[in-house]
Amino acid sequence: MRANRLFPIVAAVLGGCAGAGAPTQRPDSPVTAALPPELPAVEGGWGVPVLAVAGNPPLGLWVGTHGLGLWVLREPDGEWQQVTGAGGPAPDAVVNAIAVRGDVVWYGTAGAGFGRSADRGETWQGWTPEEVGGGWAHVAPEGVAARGDTAWIATMDGLRITRDGGTRWLCIGQTGQPPASGTGCAETVQAMPSKYLLTLSVGADRRIWVGHLNGIAMSEDGGRSWRTLGPDAGVPRTRIRHVATASDTLGRAIWAATETQILVDSSGSARFTESVVRVPGWPTGLPGSPRSIVSAPGLSQTGPSILLSRGMASGTGAEAYRTYYLAASDRYAPAGDMWSMTWWGPPLWPIAGSSVGIARVLGGQVPPRVAAMREPPAALARPVDPARPWLARPIGDAANPYADAMRPFGEAMGDGAREHIAFNNPAGTPVLAVGAGEVIESGAGRLVLRLDAAAQGRTLFAVYGGVDAEAGVGARVTAGQQVAVVARATGREHDRLLLELRAALDAAAGLNGSEALNPHLWIQPMAGTGIVLGRVVDADGRPVPGAVVNGFILPYPEETPYAGLPTYAAGVAADPIHGENFAIGGIPAGEYVVGVDIDGVPVFVRAVVQAGRLTVIELAP
């Protein structure tokens, strides 16, 4: 009976969001009243980016944010409270995973560890990078599951399992690699095909499913042995971004998402087939990259909802897992970047964590600052061809080729600024030369290449950090040639390549007399994406440091989520051709509304992005 009561509500609401038009909704409708209040707004932003959502009355609604820690709404008509205190997440943490079971709450972060409360957030026990190591402290998106005293934590260094609330840990790493030391593990097992985990799901039968860089692995014995699922099981050897146990027309099923496909195992045999998702009004495939898969509670006649980088697709009817409706957010990009979802009510209603907060866009609502624009901005930034040949990418497509979106070039960092971009990959991943040149430094942890390419007549250097060099000093290399591998990190760091591009200050200067340039303006953008750059200036034409440019979506890497792009900190060098104070690559082709606050004045522009080209934006009051 519960399913019969819920289905008309959910189907009617989701069906009302179909098509390219903007659905309307009465402000006093029951569905709107059931939605939680907005999180406290970020000054100068478009809302609070929410990466994780969990809970329901009477457990409270828990949300993890991008850079603003963990928040809880204990009563539907109450106020949001930020969770702080010893052992809890820091107020500026990137919280990307939450599991709530009764009084027990677990959280995970992107790089700052994980923690547990047994009293609904009053007190906490935390595990920090200093205690467990950097890779173990980097939790996968929605990579925490909990049942009673048992918890599973999926990380960049493998899977951690506790059966006693965190007193003892079983740590499961990669086959053929030595176990990490000093990680607080009572027992270690090296049994997984890959330690770099991207997603986690634990079924009612306690089977453990993980997605990694090269497919899916499944364990039926608590993690001590693993079955690798590859092409023979219908799973492509590629990055599996989400695995979920969800209902479909045949009952319980295992769903999985690559960066472009939806896979389903409805038989329970661990054999997958591709589910062809069709969205009315969308020509082919999904209108965005899959983020998460969430089933409707008690509704076996519907397929799961698929959260996307451009909205949410949800099914109704007998063929629900093949016919989907797209939320209105797709019309208002960037509102539709949705990372996590739960059911909130009564009446039960899907609410998602999105790039602008709790995703009211499912009801046809858009970010307040976008809604305030009566008409789209007249200013239009169009793409142009690059002014110089591209350098090659330093990590191949078969690995994890995406730059870390959470830590952009030029961001303020202590007393200085971040002068590199990062590529998060496990130890042993091949590292490639970005261009032809000569190796002038080679050793453990670092390699320096003097490139044949130049920056307006100045010598250009590629500096690789976090690597074990393979090419020796004096070696001549060509673009795309392997010159190193990612090194095994120690301490609070995790495995990753750090890439700097540096230009000599004058024709006679060497590496020591150089300045860092943004690599995004030099290396080849990924297929189907372009590069956005420009300037944010005040009324007097002076560059504004630390302003956040909103409006773009980076579909991946989801494990290092992107929320907004800060302009360069004071003292960061601009490119000699472009003179920019912000730039980022990997933006999917399309049209965007871009906005920034300049001394309290919101400024907007429309921007067109095309694959392989540059879009130059000027933002001024």
Number of C-alpha atoms within 10 A of each C-alpha: 6 9 13 11 11 18 21 12 15 21 16 11 19 25 17 20 25 20 18 15 12 20 17 12 14 9 9 8 9 11 18 15 15 16 22 20 16 15 21 13 13 12 10 18 19 25 22 24 31 32 30 29 29 26 23 20 13 10 19 17 22 25 31 30 27 25 18 19 22 30 22 23 22 19 15 20 12 11 15 20 14 19 18 17 14 10 16 25 30 18 17 12 21 28 32 32 29 29 23 25 17 13 12 19 22 27 29 34 32 26 26 25 29 28 20 26 20 17 12 19 18 11 15 20 18 19 22 21 20 15 16 20 26 26 30 32 29 31 34 29 31 29 27 28 22 21 17 13 13 13 21 24 28 31 30 27 26 27 27 23 22 19 16 12 20 18 10 15 21 21 25 24 24 18 14 10 13 11 18 20 12 12 21 16 19 11 12 18 17 19 19 27 21 24 25 30 30 27 28 27 24 21 15 10 7 13 14 19 24 29 28 24 21 22 23 32 22 21 18 14 11 13 21 15 16 18 15 17 21 17 11 9 15 17 24 18 16 19 20 25 30 27 26 23 21 22 24 25 17 11 14 18 22 23 27 30 26 21 17 13 17 24 20 25 20 20 13 11 10 18 18 24 15 15 16 15 19 19 21 13 11 12 9 11 14 23 19 20 23 30 25 26 26 22 24 25 17 14 21 20 22 26 29 27 24 28 28 25 27 27 32 34 25 29 27 24 15 14 14 20 25 16 19 26 24 31 29 30 27 23 18 21 23 26 28 31 35 31 30 30 27 21 20 21 16 15 16 19 21 21 23 30 27 31 31 29 25 26 31 25 26 24 24 19 19 23 21 11 13 21 12 9 10 7 8 13 15 9 13 17 19 16 20 13 10 14 12 11 10 16 21 20 22 25 25 16 12 12 18 20 17 24 23 22 25 21 19 26 29 30 22 20 11 7 5 13 17 18 23 24 21 21 22 24 24 25 21 14 21 21 25 21 24 27 24 19 21 20 22 17 18 22 15 13 18 18 25 22 28 23 23 13 18 13 17 12 11 18 22 26 29 23 19 29 21 24 28 23 24 15 21 16 16 13 14 15 20 17 16 18 17 19 25 27 23 26 24 19 19 14 16 18 18 25 24 23 30 21 23 22 25 26 27 21 16 12 11 9 13 17 18 9 12 18 18 23 23 26 23 22 22 22 19 22 24 18 12 14 21 24 28 25 19 19 24 28 18 15 10 8 11 11 19 20 20 18 23 22 24 24 25 27 23 21 22 23 20 22 26 23 24 22 28 23 24 24 26 28 22 16 10 22 18 19 19 11 10 13 12 21 26 27 27 22 24 25 21 20 17 15 17 20 19 21 23 26 21 19 12 10 12 15 16 26 19 18 23 18 24 22 18 21 20 25 20 20 23 15 20 21 17
